[in-house]
Amino acid sequence: MAPPAATRAAALCRIAACASSPASAGRRLERGREPELAAFALAERGMVVGGHRGMGMNAVGAPAGARVGAARERENTLLSFGRAAEHAAVAFVEFDVQVTKDGCPIIFHDDFILTQGTEAVYERRVTDLLLDEFLSYGPQKDSRKVSKPLLRRTGDGRVLNWSAEEDDSLCTLQEVFECVSPRLGFNIELKFDDNIIYHRKELECALQAILKVVVQYASKRPVFFSTFHPDAARVMRELQSLYPVLFLTEGGTAKHNDSRRNSLDEAIRVCLEYGLHGIVSEVKGVFKNPSAVFRAQESNLALLTYGQLNNVSEAVYVQYLIGINGVIVDMVKEISNAVADFSRQPRSQSSLGSGVNSMDGSNHEAFSQQQLGFLLRLIPELIEQPH
């Protein structure tokens, strides 16, 4: 059953809700309460921008100066989060949380961590590591400690040195809460391996460890959870009601054995059945099925997107016009500035009235509803074309 929503504005504000009172460790948080309104209101800001893993993801092997996937800072680090916090137009950062073997929530995207040994590459599952083992990879806070070099496996199977122009050490979830400006919201992605079948007890154990840190250190910081794992989303929603839970989906752009992950329509059904607060979809999934945006809005679900098209200001502008609540981006400075420009006008004026400024200072064309409808019908064909 979908959570009640008194107004459209309240529904839009849910994803940035913040906790108002602490809860003791291991205790279920108060049920039956809807997340409180955010420090920033989506209804007022029009569209919010989140930094992907901080200032953007690292694409290992990307050519120097590549516009996407070549962030200067190492992703998912205090350095990257701190840089994102310096941009007033950035509402939140998205980052990936896993739990070590000894129960500590840490920040890392990949399921496996790789290092170079004397004669071979060594690979360990992140969740099989103790905290001290995990922190021994990469740069060390204590210069007396020996650092294990970090490698990364690319999508085509190659193993390359994972270097960043500006490096930083790996970190824990607690450190991120303690060290990053409290004005910056956190989108905590709950990471689970697609190739593992998790029992409820395993999910609860990991989620309780994460929740314990969040409740203790969040204070008034805007926080929301997201995950590709539908059962993890359901369990996190059942464990607490202070922080919104959003369902991550590729929106039909990839095929999974779990049918709940295979379309935006399924994502909406999952949200309504589990009482979730919204969806974070691959942007191509939204452009392929724009009618789902209206169905999500009718259901009072927040709708955010991620993906490489979110690094194109025009693609973000179209999403703004059709009512997408937020975008997660790699080109944090450029896209946050662009959104700040065209968000100065209400959407109704943007879509039907005068033009608004793009990030390069030029005016975007104002679309009529008929023109916008034509554009949305054309986009799915365009994104299917080989490049």
N, C-alpha and C positions, 0 to 999 in steps of 0.2 A: 504494500500500500504506500502511495506517495506521501511524503511528509506534508502537512498542511502549510499553506502559504497565504497570509492575509492579503498581501499586495504583490504586484509584479516587482516592485523595488525590493521588497524583502527577499524575494526569491533570488534576485540578481546579487544581493549582498552576501548571500550565504557562503560563497566560496572563500571569502576573506574573513570569516568569523573568527573571533578570538575568545580565549578562555577568560572567565571572570573570577574563578575560584579554583584553588588547588584541590587535588584529590590524593588520598594516601596511596602508596605504592601497592600495585597488585589488586586494588579495589576497582570494581566496575564503577564507571562514572555515572552520574545521574541520568536515568533514562527519561524519555518523554519530554525533554526540553529541546527546542530547536536552537541551533547555533545563533549566537547573538550577532547583531549588526557589526560590520567591520569598522576598523579605524579609517578605511577609505570605502566609499560607497560606489559600487559598479554602476548603479543607476545614475549617479551624478557624473561619473567620469566617462561613461559611454563605452570605452574599451580599455582594458588594462593590459600591460605588457609585462611578461615574465622572462627573465634571463635563463636560457637553457644551460643547466649545470653551472650557473654563474654568469660569466661573460660570454659563454658559448662553448660548444663541445670541441674537443680536439680530434681532428680526423688524421690519424697517423698515416704518414706518407703523402699528405696533401702538399701540393707545391707551395713554396713560399709566396705569401701574398694572396693566397686563395681567398675569395670573398666569403665562402661558407666553410665552416669546420676547421678553421685555422686560427682559433683564438690565441692571443699571445700568452695568456695565463693558462697554467694547468687547470683543467676542468675540475669541478667538485672540490675546490680548496678554499681555505679562508681568504687567500689573496683574490681569487676570482669573485667570491661573494662580496668581499669588501669593495672591489672596483664597481660591481653592479650597484651597490648601495649608494655610490657617489652620484648616480644619475637619478635625479628627482622624479623623472618620468617613469622609472622602473618601479612597478608595484611589488613584485615578488621575484624570488629566484626558485627555480625547480632544481631539485637534486635527488640523488638516488641513495636510499638507505637499506643496508643489509645488517644482519646481526651476527657477530663473531661466535665462535664455539663456546666462549666463556660469557656470552650474553650481553655484549656491548654493541649498541647500534653505531655503525660507522658509515662513512660516505664513500661510496664507490659504485661505479656503474656496472662493470662487467661481472659475469659469474665467476670467472677465473682470473687469477693474477699471475703474471709471468715474470721470470727473472733469468738472467744469464749466469749459468754455473761455469765451472772450469772448462768443461768440454761439451756441455749440452744446455738446452733451454729447460727450465723447470717450471711446471705449472701446478698451481694449487687452487682448489675451490675456496673462494673467499670465506664462506661460512664454515669451513673446516679449520680455519686459522684461529689461534688465540689472539687477543688484542695486541699484545707486544709483537707477535709475529707479523701481523698486518702492518703495524706502524714502522716495521724495520725496512719496508720497501721505499725507495725514493729518497729525497732529501730528508735529513734528520734535524730536528730542533736542537738536539745536543750534538755538537760537533765531534764529541769523543766517540760517538756511536758509529759503527760501520753501516754504510748504506748499501742495500741490495739494488742493483739497477732494475729499472722498470722497462719491460717490453710489452708489446701489445699485438694481438692477432688481428689482422685486417679482415674485411669481409670475404676476400678471395683466398684466405688461408695463410697468407704470408705473415711471418713474425718479424716485426721491426722495432727498432729502438723508439721508445715513447719519450720524445723530447719536447720541451716547451720553451719558448723564448724567455718566459719568466716562470720559474719553477717555484713550487711550494710543497710542503710535506703533506702527507695524507692526514686525515683528521676524523674526529668522532662527532656524532650528532650533538653531544653536550657542548663541545668546543664551539660549534657553529652558533648555537644559541647564545653562548657567553661572549663571543668575540665579534659578531656581526651586528651592525646598527639595528636597534629594536624597531626602527620605523619600517624596515624591509620585511615584507611578508615571506613566508616559506611555503612552497608547494613540495611536500614530502612524498616522493614516489616510493612506495613499498615494493621492493624488488624481490621477485621470486623466479626461479629458473623454470622456463617453459617445458623443459624436458624431465621434470620431476613431478610426481604426483604427491601432493602434500596432504597429510591427514589433518583434521581440524585441530588436534592438540598441538601439532607442529606450528600451524599458523598462529594459534593463540599465544604460544610461547614467544614467538618472534614479535608479534604485534604488541603484546604486553610490555616487552622490554623497550620497544620504541615509545609506546604511550607513556611509560613511566618517566622518561626523559622529557618528553614534550610537556606533560602536565607540570613537572617540577620547574622547568626553565622558560616556558613560553611567555608567562606573564600576560601582557596585553598585545603581544605581537600577533598579527594576522597569520593563521596557520590553516592549511587544509591538506588532506591526504589524497593521493591518487594511486591507482594500481591497475595493471593489465590483468591481474588475477581476480576473477569475479568472486571467488569464495573468500579471498582475503578482504575484498571490499565489503562483503556482507558481514564477515566476522568483526572487522573494525567498526562498522556501523552499530553492531550489536554490543560491542564492548563499551562504547561511549557515545555521547550526543553533544559534546561541546564543540567538536571540530568537524567541519564538513568532509564528506568522503565522495570523491568523484571517480568514475570508471574510465580508465584509459582504453582506447580502442584504435585499431588501425582503420576502422571504418569500412572494411571490405576490400582494402588494398592488399591484404595478405590473407592466406587461408590457414585456419587452425582446426585441430580435431574438436576443440570445444566450440560448438556453434554459437555460444554466447559472445564470442569474440569476432564474429565474421561480418558484422554489418552495423551501421548506425541504428537501424531499426531494432536490432537485437540489443544494442547498448541502451536504448531508451527503455525497452522492456525490462532489462536487468535493473536499471535505476528505479523504476516504478515498483518492481517486485521486492527489491531489497531496501527500499527507502533511502536511496542515495540522493545526493544533492545535485549531481550534474555529470557531464561527460567531457573528457579531453580527447579529441579525435585528431587523427592524422588529417591535415587540411585537405588532402586530395579526396578523402572520404566524404568530406562536407561538400566539395565542389561536384563530386559525382552524384550526390544525393541531396541537393539543396532543400528539397521539401522536408527533409528530416529536421532542418533548423526550426521550421514552423511547428512541427510536432513536439520538439523539445521545449519550445517556448510555451506552447499550450499546456504542457505538463509541468510548468514552472521549474524546469531544469536549467541550470547554468550550462553554457556550452563554450568551451575553450578549444583551441587547436594548437597543434605542433607540426613540425615538418619543414623541409627546405623552402617550400613556397612562402613560408612566413618571413623569409629574408628578402622578399620582393615587396616593396611598398605598395604597388598597385594591387597585388593579391590581398594584402592586408586591408587595403581601402575597401575592396569589394566585400570582404567579410564584415567590416564595420557597417557598411550600408545594409547588410541583410540581418544584422543584429547579433553577431558573434560577440561574446562578452570579454574574451581575452585571447591573446596570442603568446605563445612561448617561442622565443627567437634566439638565434645565434648572433646576429648582427645587432647587438643590444643598443648601442648608441644610436645608430642610424634609424632603426625601426621605432624605438621609443620616441625619438624626436619627431618622426613622421606622424605617429599616432597622436602625439601631443598637439601637433598642428591641426589635423583635421578633426580632433575631438573637441575643439573649441566651440563648434556649432552642434546643436542637437541633430540627431540622425535624420529627423523629418526634414530639416532644412538642407542637410547634406545631400539627401537623395533626390529631393525635388526642387531645391532652391539654388542659391548661388554656389559657385565652386569653392573649394577649400584648397589650402596650400599643400603641396607634396613636400617631400624632404629636400628636394633640390630647389625649392622656392617657387616652382611653377604651380599653376592652378590645375587641380583635378577637374575633369569635366563633370558637370552635374548630370546625373542620370534620371530620366523619368522612370516610373514603375515599369512601363513597357520595355524601355531600353534595358533596364536591369534584368527583367525576365529573359530577354533575348540573350544577354551576356551569360546568365546562369545556365541557359540551355547549351550555349556554345562551349563553355569552359570544360565540361567533361570530355568533349571530343578533342580539345586542344591538349589536355594532360595525358591523353592516351597515345598521342603521336610520338613516335620514336625520335630521340634527339641525337 
